[in-house]
Amino acid sequence: MVSIPSLPEKIWRTRVENDILESKDYGDKVIRNGDLSLEFVFDKKILMYSGDTSVKNADRMVFQVILTRDYPYPGSISVKALKPIFHPNIHPVTGFVCTAVMKKWTTANSLHSLYLALDQLLVNPNPDDPLNLDAADYWKKNKI
């Protein structure tokens, strides 16, 4: 396998800064926590775990987005929910997210495209590609 070199530091920082600005220009709720860590905030009705077994509605979901130094190349982003959420594409223990845009990531994608993909994933889960089998079964049976 051929390794893709990281962008030079200055170009990488410019790319990250531009992606954050673009995302904010579109109105995305993005909070910066350092060079490689961001938070995406979504205000919408979603199902969250309450305690160990019950599920409740919540109005806000926050995801941590970690960029590696290899950003924007494929495999350079990880996303996890900061609170437990009942969702087929979000791991119930770790909170890590599985979304098609991350699987098919190219350098043409941006943080804004990731934000849009997460926004869509929250309301249109893919129970056929689950990280949470219980949530996938629930979605399939109840057609939420």
MARVEXVEX-219393 format. One record per residue: residue number from 1; chain; x, y, z of N, C-alpha, C in turn. Coordinates in steps of 0.1 Angstrom, whole numbers, always signed. Example, Ala and Ser with C-alpha at 12.3 -4.5 7.8 and 13.67 -1.06 7.14 Angstrom:
# MARVEXVEX-219393
+-----+------+-------+-------+-------+-------+-------+-------+-------+-------+-------+
! pos ! unit !    nx !    ny !    nz !   cax !   cay !   caz !    cx !    cy !    cz !
+-----+------+-------+-------+-------+-------+-------+-------+-------+-------+-------+
!   1 !    A !  +132 !   -57 !   +78 !  +123 !   -45 !   +78 !  +132 !   -33 !   +78 !
!   2 !    A !  +128 !   -22 !   +71 !  +137 !   -11 !   +71 !  +129 !    +0 !   +79 !
+-----+------+-------+-------+-------+-------+-------+-------+-------+-------+-------+
# end
This chain:
# MARVEXVEX-219393
+-----+------+-------+-------+-------+-------+-------+-------+-------+-------+-------+
! pos ! unit !    nx !    ny !    nz !   cax !   cay !   caz !    cx !    cy !    cz !
+-----+------+-------+-------+-------+-------+-------+-------+-------+-------+-------+
!   1 !    A !    +8 !   -12 !    +0 !    +0 !    +0 !    +0 !    +9 !   +12 !    +0 !
!   2 !    A !    +6 !   +22 !    -8 !   +13 !   +34 !   -10 !    +9 !   +44 !    +1 !
!   3 !    A !   +18 !   +50 !    +8 !   +15 !   +59 !   +19 !   +14 !   +73 !   +13 !
!   4 !    A !    +4 !   +81 !   +16 !    +2 !   +94 !   +12 !    +9 !  +103 !   +22 !
!   5 !    A !   +18 !  +112 !   +18 !   +25 !  +121 !   +27 !   +15 !  +131 !   +33 !
!   6 !    A !   +17 !  +135 !   +45 !    +9 !  +146 !   +51 !   +12 !  +159 !   +44 !
!   7 !    A !    +2 !  +168 !   +44 !    +4 !  +181 !   +39 !   +15 !  +189 !   +47 !
!   8 !    A !   +22 !  +198 !   +41 !   +31 !  +206 !   +49 !   +23 !  +213 !   +60 !
!   9 !    A !   +29 !  +216 !   +71 !   +22 !  +222 !   +83 !   +14 !  +234 !   +79 !
!  10 !    A !   +20 !  +243 !   +72 !   +13 !  +256 !   +70 !    +1 !  +254 !   +61 !
!  11 !    A !    +2 !  +245 !   +51 !    -9 !  +242 !   +42 !   -20 !  +235 !   +49 !
!  12 !    A !   -16 !  +225 !   +58 !   -25 !  +218 !   +66 !   -33 !  +227 !   +75 !
!  13 !    A !   -26 !  +236 !   +82 !   -33 !  +245 !   +91 !   -43 !  +254 !   +83 !
!  14 !    A !   -39 !  +259 !   +71 !   -47 !  +267 !   +63 !   -60 !  +259 !   +59 !
!  15 !    A !   -58 !  +247 !   +55 !   -69 !  +238 !   +51 !   -79 !  +237 !   +63 !
!  16 !    A !   -74 !  +233 !   +74 !   -83 !  +232 !   +86 !   -90 !  +245 !   +89 !
!  17 !    A !   -83 !  +256 !   +89 !   -89 !  +269 !   +92 !  -100 !  +272 !   +82 !
!  18 !    A !   -97 !  +270 !   +69 !  -107 !  +273 !   +59 !  -119 !  +264 !   +60 !
!  19 !    A !  -117 !  +251 !   +63 !  -128 !  +242 !   +65 !  -137 !  +247 !   +76 !
!  20 !    A !  -131 !  +251 !   +87 !  -139 !  +255 !   +99 !  -147 !  +268 !   +95 !
!  21 !    A !  -140 !  +277 !   +89 !  -147 !  +290 !   +85 !  -158 !  +287 !   +75 !
!  22 !    A !  -156 !  +278 !   +65 !  -167 !  +275 !   +56 !  -178 !  +269 !   +63 !
!  23 !    A !  -176 !  +260 !   +72 !  -186 !  +253 !   +80 !  -194 !  +263 !   +88 !
!  24 !    A !  -188 !  +273 !   +94 !  -194 !  +283 !  +102 !  -202 !  +292 !   +93 !
!  25 !    A !  -197 !  +295 !   +81 !  -203 !  +304 !   +72 !  -217 !  +298 !   +67 !
!  26 !    A !  -218 !  +285 !   +67 !  -230 !  +278 !   +63 !  -240 !  +277 !   +75 !
!  27 !    A !  -235 !  +282 !   +87 !  -244 !  +282 !   +99 !  -242 !  +269 !  +107 !
!  28 !    A !  -232 !  +261 !  +104 !  -230 !  +249 !  +112 !  -225 !  +253 !  +126 !
!  29 !    A !  -230 !  +246 !  +136 !  -226 !  +249 !  +150 !  -213 !  +241 !  +152 !
!  30 !    A !  -201 !  +248 !  +151 !  -188 !  +242 !  +153 !  -181 !  +249 !  +164 !
!  31 !    A !  -176 !  +241 !  +173 !  -168 !  +246 !  +185 !  -154 !  +240 !  +183 !
!  32 !    A !  -144 !  +248 !  +184 !  -130 !  +244 !  +182 !  -124 !  +241 !  +196 !
!  33 !    A !  -118 !  +229 !  +198 !  -112 !  +226 !  +211 !   -97 !  +224 !  +210 !
!  34 !    A !   -91 !  +230 !  +200 !   -76 !  +228 !  +197 !   -74 !  +225 !  +183 !
!  35 !    A !   -61 !  +222 !  +180 !   -57 !  +220 !  +166 !   -65 !  +208 !  +159 !
!  36 !    A !   -67 !  +198 !  +167 !   -72 !  +185 !  +160 !   -86 !  +181 !  +166 !
!  37 !    A !   -92 !  +189 !  +174 !  -105 !  +185 !  +180 !  -115 !  +196 !  +178 !
!  38 !    A !  -127 !  +192 !  +173 !  -138 !  +201 !  +171 !  -151 !  +194 !  +178 !
!  39 !    A !  -161 !  +202 !  +180 !  -174 !  +197 !  +183 !  -184 !  +202 !  +174 !
!  40 !    A !  -193 !  +193 !  +169 !  -204 !  +197 !  +161 !  -217 !  +196 !  +170 !
!  41 !    A !  -225 !  +206 !  +169 !  -237 !  +206 !  +178 !  -249 !  +206 !  +169 !
!  42 !    A !  -259 !  +197 !  +172 !  -271 !  +196 !  +165 !  -283 !  +198 !  +174 !
!  43 !    A !  -292 !  +207 !  +171 !  -304 !  +209 !  +179 !  -316 !  +203 !  +172 !
!  44 !    A !  -320 !  +191 !  +176 !  -331 !  +184 !  +170 !  -335 !  +173 !  +179 !
!  45 !    A !  -348 !  +168 !  +177 !  -353 !  +157 !  +185 !  -346 !  +144 !  +180 !
!  46 !    A !  -340 !  +138 !  +190 !  -333 !  +125 !  +188 !  -336 !  +116 !  +200 !
!  47 !    A !  -333 !  +103 !  +198 !  -335 !   +94 !  +209 !  -321 !   +91 !  +216 !
!  48 !    A !  -321 !   +92 !  +229 !  -309 !   +90 !  +237 !  -311 !   +80 !  +248 !
!  49 !    A !  -301 !   +73 !  +252 !  -302 !   +64 !  +263 !  -303 !   +72 !  +276 !
!  50 !    A !  -312 !   +68 !  +285 !  -313 !   +74 !  +298 !  -311 !   +63 !  +308 !
!  51 !    A !  -300 !   +63 !  +315 !  -296 !   +52 !  +324 !  -291 !   +41 !  +315 !
!  52 !    A !  -293 !   +28 !  +320 !  -288 !   +17 !  +312 !  -297 !   +12 !  +302 !
!  53 !    A !  -310 !   +13 !  +303 !  -319 !    +6 !  +294 !  -330 !   +14 !  +288 !
!  54 !    A !  -334 !   +25 !  +294 !  -345 !   +33 !  +288 !  -340 !   +43 !  +278 !
!  55 !    A !  -349 !   +47 !  +269 !  -346 !   +56 !  +259 !  -355 !   +68 !  +260 !
!  56 !    A !  -350 !   +80 !  +258 !  -358 !   +92 !  +259 !  -355 !  +101 !  +247 !
!  57 !    A !  -363 !  +111 !  +245 !  -361 !  +121 !  +235 !  -351 !  +132 !  +241 !
!  58 !    A !  -342 !  +137 !  +232 !  -333 !  +148 !  +236 !  -334 !  +158 !  +225 !
!  59 !    A !  -330 !  +171 !  +228 !  -331 !  +182 !  +219 !  -317 !  +186 !  +213 !
!  60 !    A !  -307 !  +181 !  +219 !  -293 !  +185 !  +215 !  -284 !  +173 !  +215 !
!  61 !    A !  -276 !  +172 !  +204 !  -266 !  +162 !  +203 !  -253 !  +168 !  +199 !
!  62 !    A !  -242 !  +164 !  +206 !  -229 !  +170 !  +204 !  -220 !  +158 !  +200 !
!  63 !    A !  -212 !  +160 !  +189 !  -203 !  +151 !  +184 !  -189 !  +156 !  +185 !
!  64 !    A !  -179 !  +148 !  +189 !  -165 !  +152 !  +189 !  -159 !  +147 !  +176 !
!  65 !    A !  -153 !  +156 !  +169 !  -146 !  +153 !  +156 !  -131 !  +155 !  +158 !
!  66 !    A !  -124 !  +144 !  +156 !  -110 !  +144 !  +158 !  -103 !  +143 !  +144 !
!  67 !    A !   -95 !  +152 !  +141 !   -87 !  +152 !  +128 !   -73 !  +147 !  +132 !
!  68 !    A !   -68 !  +138 !  +123 !   -54 !  +135 !  +125 !   -46 !  +144 !  +117 !
!  69 !    A !   -33 !  +144 !  +118 !   -24 !  +152 !  +111 !   -24 !  +150 !   +96 !
!  70 !    A !   -30 !  +138 !   +92 !   -32 !  +134 !   +78 !   -44 !  +141 !   +71 !
!  71 !    A !   -52 !  +148 !   +79 !   -64 !  +155 !   +73 !   -59 !  +163 !   +61 !
!  72 !    A !   -66 !  +163 !   +50 !   -79 !  +159 !   +46 !   -79 !  +145 !   +39 !
!  73 !    A !   -69 !  +137 !   +40 !   -69 !  +124 !   +33 !   -78 !  +114 !   +40 !
!  74 !    A !   -82 !  +104 !   +32 !   -91 !   +94 !   +38 !   -85 !   +87 !   +51 !
!  75 !    A !   -94 !   +84 !   +60 !   -90 !   +78 !   +73 !   -84 !   +88 !   +83 !
!  76 !    A !   -86 !  +101 !   +80 !   -80 !  +111 !   +89 !   -90 !  +117 !   +99 !
!  77 !    A !  -102 !  +112 !   +99 !  -112 !  +118 !  +108 !  -119 !  +107 !  +116 !
!  78 !    A !  -121 !  +109 !  +128 !  -130 !  +100 !  +136 !  -141 !  +109 !  +143 !
!  79 !    A !  -152 !  +104 !  +144 !  -164 !  +111 !  +150 !  -170 !  +103 !  +161 !
!  80 !    A !  -173 !  +109 !  +172 !  -180 !  +101 !  +182 !  -190 !  +110 !  +189 !
!  81 !    A !  -201 !  +104 !  +193 !  -212 !  +111 !  +201 !  -207 !  +113 !  +215 !
!  82 !    A !  -208 !  +125 !  +221 !  -204 !  +127 !  +235 !  -213 !  +122 !  +245 !
!  83 !    A !  -226 !  +119 !  +241 !  -236 !  +113 !  +250 !  -241 !  +101 !  +244 !
!  84 !    A !  -245 !   +91 !  +251 !  -250 !   +79 !  +246 !  -263 !   +82 !  +238 !
!  85 !    A !  -264 !   +76 !  +226 !  -275 !   +78 !  +217 !  -280 !   +65 !  +212 !
!  86 !    A !  -293 !   +63 !  +211 !  -299 !   +51 !  +205 !  -300 !   +53 !  +190 !
!  87 !    A !  -291 !   +48 !  +183 !  -290 !   +50 !  +168 !  -283 !   +39 !  +162 !
!  88 !    A !  -288 !   +34 !  +151 !  -281 !   +22 !  +144 !  -267 !   +24 !  +140 !
!  89 !    A !  -263 !   +37 !  +137 !  -250 !   +39 !  +131 !  -240 !   +45 !  +141 !
!  90 !    A !  -244 !   +45 !  +154 !  -236 !   +50 !  +165 !  -234 !   +39 !  +175 !
!  91 !    A !  -221 !   +36 !  +178 !  -218 !   +25 !  +187 !  -224 !   +29 !  +201 !
!  92 !    A !  -231 !   +19 !  +208 !  -238 !   +23 !  +220 !  -228 !   +25 !  +232 !
!  93 !    A !  -216 !   +19 !  +231 !  -206 !   +21 !  +242 !  -196 !   +31 !  +239 !
!  94 !    A !  -190 !   +31 !  +228 !  -179 !   +40 !  +225 !  -184 !   +54 !  +219 !
!  95 !    A !  -196 !   +53 !  +213 !  -201 !   +65 !  +207 !  -196 !   +68 !  +193 !
!  96 !    A !  -187 !   +59 !  +188 !  -181 !   +62 !  +174 !  -192 !   +60 !  +164 !
!  97 !    A !  -191 !   +68 !  +153 !  -201 !   +70 !  +143 !  -196 !   +63 !  +130 !
!  98 !    A !  -205 !   +56 !  +123 !  -203 !   +51 !  +110 !  -212 !   +58 !  +100 !
!  99 !    A !  -206 !   +65 !   +91 !  -214 !   +72 !   +81 !  -207 !   +70 !   +67 !
! 100 !    A !  -215 !   +70 !   +57 !  -211 !   +67 !   +43 !  -200 !   +78 !   +39 !
! 101 !    A !  -202 !   +90 !   +43 !  -193 !  +101 !   +38 !  -179 !   +98 !   +44 !
! 102 !    A !  -178 !   +92 !   +56 !  -164 !   +89 !   +61 !  -158 !   +77 !   +54 !
! 103 !    A !  -167 !   +67 !   +50 !  -162 !   +55 !   +43 !  -157 !   +59 !   +29 !
! 104 !    A !  -163 !   +69 !   +23 !  -160 !   +73 !    +9 !  -153 !   +86 !    +9 !
! 105 !    A !  -146 !   +90 !   +20 !  -140 !  +103 !   +21 !  -129 !  +105 !   +10 !
! 106 !    A !  -129 !  +117 !    +5 !  -119 !  +121 !    -5 !  -114 !  +135 !    +0 !
! 107 !    A !  -103 !  +140 !    -6 !   -98 !  +153 !    -2 !  -108 !  +164 !    -7 !
! 108 !    A !  -117 !  +161 !   -15 !  -127 !  +171 !   -20 !  -138 !  +173 !    -9 !
! 109 !    A !  -139 !  +164 !    +1 !  -148 !  +166 !   +12 !  -143 !  +177 !   +21 !
! 110 !    A !  -152 !  +182 !   +29 !  -148 !  +192 !   +39 !  -155 !  +189 !   +52 !
! 111 !    A !  -152 !  +197 !   +62 !  -159 !  +196 !   +75 !  -174 !  +199 !   +73 !
! 112 !    A !  -177 !  +208 !   +64 !  -191 !  +211 !   +62 !  -199 !  +199 !   +56 !
! 113 !    A !  -192 !  +192 !   +47 !  -199 !  +180 !   +41 !  -200 !  +169 !   +52 !
! 114 !    A !  -191 !  +168 !   +61 !  -192 !  +159 !   +73 !  -204 !  +163 !   +82 !
! 115 !    A !  -205 !  +176 !   +84 !  -216 !  +182 !   +93 !  -229 !  +178 !   +86 !
! 116 !    A !  -231 !  +180 !   +73 !  -243 !  +177 !   +66 !  -246 !  +162 !   +67 !
! 117 !    A !  -236 !  +154 !   +65 !  -238 !  +140 !   +66 !  -243 !  +135 !   +80 !
! 118 !    A !  -237 !  +141 !   +90 !  -241 !  +137 !  +104 !  -255 !  +142 !  +106 !
! 119 !    A !  -259 !  +154 !  +101 !  -272 !  +159 !  +103 !  -282 !  +150 !   +96 !
! 120 !    A !  -279 !  +145 !   +84 !  -288 !  +136 !   +77 !  -289 !  +122 !   +84 !
! 121 !    A !  -277 !  +118 !   +89 !  -277 !  +105 !   +96 !  -285 !  +105 !  +109 !
! 122 !    A !  -286 !  +116 !  +116 !  -294 !  +117 !  +128 !  -309 !  +114 !  +125 !
! 123 !    A !  -314 !  +119 !  +113 !  -328 !  +118 !  +110 !  -331 !  +107 !  +100 !
! 124 !    A !  -321 !  +102 !   +93 !  -322 !   +91 !   +84 !  -311 !   +80 !   +86 !
! 125 !    A !  -313 !   +73 !   +96 !  -303 !   +63 !   +99 !  -302 !   +52 !   +89 !
! 126 !    A !  -291 !   +45 !   +88 !  -290 !   +34 !   +79 !  -289 !   +21 !   +87 !
! 127 !    A !  -300 !   +14 !   +90 !  -300 !    +2 !   +98 !  -294 !   -10 !   +91 !
! 128 !    A !  -291 !    -9 !   +78 !  -285 !   -20 !   +71 !  -270 !   -20 !   +72 !
! 129 !    A !  -264 !    -9 !   +79 !  -250 !    -9 !   +81 !  -247 !    -4 !   +96 !
! 130 !    A !  -252 !   -13 !  +105 !  -253 !    -8 !  +119 !  -240 !   -10 !  +127 !
! 131 !    A !  -238 !    -2 !  +137 !  -229 !    -4 !  +148 !  -236 !    -7 !  +161 !
! 132 !    A !  -250 !    -5 !  +161 !  -258 !    -8 !  +172 !  -269 !   -17 !  +167 !
! 133 !    A !  -268 !   -30 !  +169 !  -278 !   -39 !  +164 !  -292 !   -38 !  +170 !
! 134 !    A !  -292 !   -35 !  +183 !  -306 !   -33 !  +189 !  -313 !   -21 !  +183 !
! 135 !    A !  -306 !   -10 !  +181 !  -312 !    +2 !  +174 !  -316 !    -1 !  +160 !
! 136 !    A !  -307 !    -9 !  +153 !  -311 !   -12 !  +139 !  -323 !   -20 !  +138 !
! 137 !    A !  -324 !   -30 !  +147 !  -337 !   -39 !  +147 !  -349 !   -30 !  +151 !
! 138 !    A !  -347 !   -21 !  +160 !  -358 !   -12 !  +164 !  -363 !    -4 !  +152 !
! 139 !    A !  -353 !    +2 !  +145 !  -356 !   +11 !  +134 !  -363 !    +3 !  +123 !
! 140 !    A !  -358 !    -9 !  +120 !  -365 !   -17 !  +110 !  -379 !   -21 !  +113 !
! 141 !    A !  -381 !   -25 !  +126 !  -394 !   -29 !  +130 !  -404 !   -18 !  +131 !
! 142 !    A !  -399 !    -6 !  +136 !  -408 !    +5 !  +138 !  -409 !   +16 !  +127 !
! 143 !    A !  -400 !   +15 !  +118 !  -400 !   +24 !  +107 !  -401 !   +39 !  +111 !
! 144 !    A !  -392 !   +42 !  +120 !  -393 !   +56 !  +126 !  -391 !   +66 !  +116 !
+-----+------+-------+-------+-------+-------+-------+-------+-------+-------+-------+
# end
